[in-house]
Amino acid sequence: MTSLAEPDATTVAGISVRIGEFWTARQRAAHRLHEISYRACFKPQLPRYFIDRFTRPGEVVLDPFMGRGTTLLEAAFAGRIPWGFDANPLCARLIRPRLDPPTIEEIAARLDSLDLSRGGNGWRDDLLVFFHPRTLAEICALRDYLAARLTAGTLDNVDAWIQMVALNRLTGHSPGFFSVYTLPPNQAVSIESQRKINQRLGQGPPRRDVAALIGRKTERLLASLSTEEVTTLHAVGNRSKVGTRDARHLPELREESVQLVVTSPPFLDTVDYVADNWMRNWFCALGEHPRALSIIRDLPEWTTVMTEAFAEIRRVLVPGGHVAFEVGEVRGGRIRLEEAAAAAGVAAGLEPREILINDQNFTKTSHCWGIANNQKGTNSNRIVVFQKPVDA
């Protein structure tokens, strides 16, 4: 087990600040079921640190900016009740199947039953810069099958699992993906950018077997899932809440129903969730995205949006409940979002208890973007910990 460094302590605006390695930075230290890619997601060890610290089994853990659902899955593994929402409709598709996964045998049988040889209605010639024609035909056939099942109301947890894995296999940088070599799967490049990649590398899309690749990834995701973990996931999965909502308005949740919130909102002008997920959106036949997915470039606007989100969080939080609000580091550290987040939380009636800055070393994924340690990018997790007043 990696030993964690002793944290340093200081204060900012009267808030205690602790700096250190509070959880491991190792790339492969988490459960394989977390291996679903999405931009700007934090390591599972981050929510687990706060889940273990602030909750007991059976209590509710909420993430109102859930992304790929890291907090929800880690809460479920810990026997807590996972609730999560995101303005991006893709997010529910990425986490819901993993909270109550089907068996490898069920998924294999469903894949064997599909006829993907006939192609489908989603065919686009411009996608041939990514996919071999026969591969694209299979992707389109699978896309049509899933859309038909959804429309008919017959899309079950096996279909949802297949869709989730397919979303994670569309494009990537190894033979395990449907596409020719391209960027990692959490960011689909544009058609024109892929043409340039193909020309530079002198490559063309190879033939891929869509069903076989989904089956192979499924086996990896589920191979290490123990009987005890399956039992736990089934038990809490039936009580989970997952949906597509703006974090500022969560009408499904009653007042004072959540023990802990662990979340990471969109960082200031860092990630374009619409552009990065354009191919996944095509595969799921999703329409226009809400305003909440647009990039916020102005710090006062970001602070206003976060204050509104904190107000809703305060409403659903039990008195004495906690919030762990992770904001990373942006613009080379010139803007301290943790300070803006602290001010927003206070404006919404929460009490800041401490700021944790978790130093981390970059992994091989970061290095492929040309990012060096402590030079640029999100070099550290910065988490503002709040508490709802007990007498609220």
N, C-alpha and C positions, 0 to 999 in steps of 0.2 A: 504494500500500500504506500502511495506517495505521501511523504511527510509534508505537512503544511507549514509555511513560514509563520512565525509569530507576527501579528499585525502591529503596525505603528498606529499611534493615536494622536489626533489633533482636533481642532474645532473649526467650523466655518459658520459664521453668523449664529454662533451659540449652539450649533448642532454638532454633536460628537462625530468625528470622522475616523474610521478605522481603515488602515491600508494593509493588505497582506494577501496571502493565498488561502482563501477560506474553503476552497474545494479544488479538486484536481483539475489540471489543464490537459490531461491526457486525452487524445482524440478518441480512443476506442474503449473508454472506461465505462460507458453506459450500455444499457440493454440494446440489443440489435433492433428491437421493435421501434426505436427512435429513428432509424435510418431512412427517413423520408425527408427529402430536401426542400427547403424554403429559404428565401432570402432573410438575412439578419436574425436568424434564430439563435437563442442562447443554449448552452450546454445543459443537459438534464440535471447535472449536479447543482446548478444554481437554484431552481425551484425546490429540489429535494432538501437543500440546506435549510430553507425557511419552513418547508412543510414539517420537517422533523422538529424544528425549533418552536413553532407556534401552534401546532395542531395535534389532535389525537385521532386515532382511527374512527371513522364514521362521521367526521366533521366535513364541512363543505369547503372546497378550495376553488376559487374562481379566477379565470383569466379572461378579461374583457377585450384584450387584443391578442387572441390566442395563436395566430399564425398557424404553424404546423401542429400545434397542440402539445408541445413539450410539457408544459405545466400540468395539463389534464392527464396525460399518460403517466407521468411520474406520481401524481396524486393518486391515481388509480392503483398503481403498484404498491403504494404505501397504505392502501385500504381506506383512503379518503374518498369523498364523493366529488367527482370532477364536473365542474360547470365551466363552459367556455363559449365565447362569442367573438365574431370578427366581422368587420364590414365587407371583407373579401369572401364571396360565396365559395371560392375554392377551398377555404380553410376547413369548413365542416366536412368536405369530402376527403380531406387528408387525415383527419383524426378520428371521425366516428367509427370507421371499420376496425381501428386498432383497439378501441375500448371494449369490443366484444368480438374478437376475431374468430372466423370459422376455422375449421381444421384444414391441414394440408390436403387431406383426401377429398374433402368437399370442394375445395378450389380446383384440384386437378380434374375431378369429375366434370365440373362445370366447363372448364376450358376444353376438355375433350368433346363436349357436346356442341361446341360452337363451330359453325361453318364460316370461316373468315376468308374464304377463297373468292367470294363474289364481289368484293369491294363494297363501296357504300356511297351515299349521297354527298359526303363531305369532301370529295376529291378536289384538290387544288394543284394545278400544275406547278405553281411556284414552290410547293413543298418538296418537290423532287430534288431541290438542292440539299435537303436533309436526308431524304429517304429513297431507297430503291423502289421502283414502281410496284413490285409485288408486296413489299413491306408496307408501303403507303396504302395499298388496297386493303390489307389486313387491318391496319389502324382504322381506316374509314368504316370497315365492316363492324369492328368492335364498337366504334363510336355510335353507329346507327343502332346496334343491338342495345346498348346501354340507354340511349335516348328513348327507344321504344319501350323498354321495361319501366323507365321512370314515368313516361306518359301514361302507361297502363296501370301504374301503381303496383307493379309486381317486382320492382327492383329490391332484392333482398340483401342480407349482409354479405353473401358470397359475391354477388354482382358489385356491391359497393367496394369490397376488397379488391376485386379485379380492376375496377376503375382507378382506385387509389394507387395501385402498383403501376398501372399503365401511365398514369400522370407522372410518376417518378422515373419512368423508363423512356419517355419520349425522346429527349435529347441528352447527350452526355459525351464523355471523353474516353470511353472504353467500349469494347465489343459487347458489354452487358446492356447497352442501350439500343433502341430501335434505329438511331440515327448514325450518320457518318460522324467522324470526330468533330466535336464542337466544344462549347463551354460547358462547365459543370451544370448539372440538371436544375439548379435553382435559378438559372437565368437563361432564357432562350434569346439568342441573338436575332437580329433582323434578317430578312431574306437576303438583302444586299450584303450584309456583313458575312453571312455564311458563304455566299458566292466568292467573296474575297479570301476566306479561309480555305475553301476548296482549291482555288487557283494557286494560292501561296504554297499549299502542301501537295499540290498535284494529286488530289484525292477525289474519289467519287463514292456515293453511298453504296455500301455493300448490302447484300440480301440478308435480312434478319427474320427470324421466326418469332413473331409477336407472342404467341401463346407460350412457346418454350421459354422465352425470356421472362415473362410474367411468372411462370412456374418456378423458374430458377431463383428469382428474387424472393418469391413467397417462401421458399424453403429456407433461405437465409434469414428472413425476418422472423420466422416462427420456430426455427430449429432449436433455439436456446430457451424457448418458453416452457417453463416447468408446469407440472400438473397443479402445483400450489398457486402459481401465478395465474394460470387459466381460471382457477376457481375464484381467485380474488377479483380478476377483471370482470368475470360474469356477474359476481355479486354486486359490485359497485357500478358496472356498466348499465345495469337496468335502472339506476337512479341518476344517471348522468343527464346533463342538459347541454346540448350543443346546437348552435344556431348562427344565423347570419344577421348581425345587428351592429349598429353604431354603438360604441361603448358609452355614449352619453345618454342612451335610452334603452333600458333593459326591462321592458314591462313584464316579462315572464317571471321576474324575480321579486319575491315579496320583501318587505322591509326587514332588516335585521335577520337575514337568513344565511349569511356567509361568514365563516370564521377567519378566512385568510384570502387575500388577493396577491397573486404573484404574476406580474405582467411586464411586458416591454412594449411601449407604444411605438409608432413610427417615429424614427429619429428625424430631426430637422433636415429636410432636403437631401436625404441620404439614399433612399431606395424608391424606385418607381415601380410599385407593385403591379400596375396595369401593363406597362411595357415588358417587364421581366416575365410575366406570366401569359403573354399573348397566345402562345401555342397551347398551353393548358386550357385557357379560356375557349379556344377554338375546339379542342377535343371535347369539352363539356358543353359546347353550344351555349355558352353564357352570353348574355346581352350586355347592355350598358352597365357600368359600375357606378356606385354612389359617389357623391362628392367627398365622402370621408376617405376615399382611396387616393385622392389627389395629393400631390406633393405640397407640403407646407414649407415655404422658404423663409418666412418672416417669424422671428422669435416671439414678438408680441402675440401674433395670431396663434402660434403653437401653444403658448402659455394659456391663452383663452380657451382653446379646445381642451387642453389638459385639465384646466380648472373645472370645466363642465363635466368631464369624465370623472374627476375626483368627487364631484357632488353626487353623481349617481352611485359611485362606489361607496361613499359614506352612507347613502340611504340603505344599501343592502347589507352593509357590514354590521355585525353584532357589536354592541358596546364592548370596548376592550379588544376588538379584533384588529388585525394588523394588515398592512399593505407593504409589499416589497416591490418597488417601482424602479425597474432597470432602464437606464438611459444611455449606457455606453459612453463613447467619446466621439465628438464630431468636430470637423474643421480643424484637425490637428490640435485639439485641446484649446482652441481660442475661445470657444463658447462652452461653458460649463452647464450642460443641461440639468445636472443634478440640482444646481442652485435654482434654476427656473422651475423645476419640478417641485422642489421644496416649497417655493412661494405659492405655486398653484394649489398644492395640497392644503397649505395653511388657509388660503382664501376659501377653500371648500369646507373648512371646519375640521380638518385632520391635524394631529399633532406629530411633527417630525421627531423621531427618537434617535436616529443615527443615520450616517451615510457610510456605506461599505464600499470600498474601492478594491476590487479583486484584481490584482496584477496577474497577467497571463502571458505566456509565450505563444507565439503564433504556430499554427500547425501547417502541414504541407498544403492544405487547401488555400490558406492565406498566401503562402509563398508563390503559388501559381498565378496570383494576381500581382506579383512583384512587390509585396508588402513586407517590410522588415520590422522587427520588433522595435517598439517605442519610437517609430518615425512617422507613421501616418496610419489612418484607419482607426478602428475601435480597439485601442491598445489595452483597454481595461473595462471590466464591468463596473458600472457606477450605479449603486442601488440606494435609493432613499427609502428608509423604513419609517412608516407612519403607524400611528395607533389612533383608533377612534376613541374619543373620551368615554370613560366608563359611565359618566353621568349624562351622556348625550340623550 
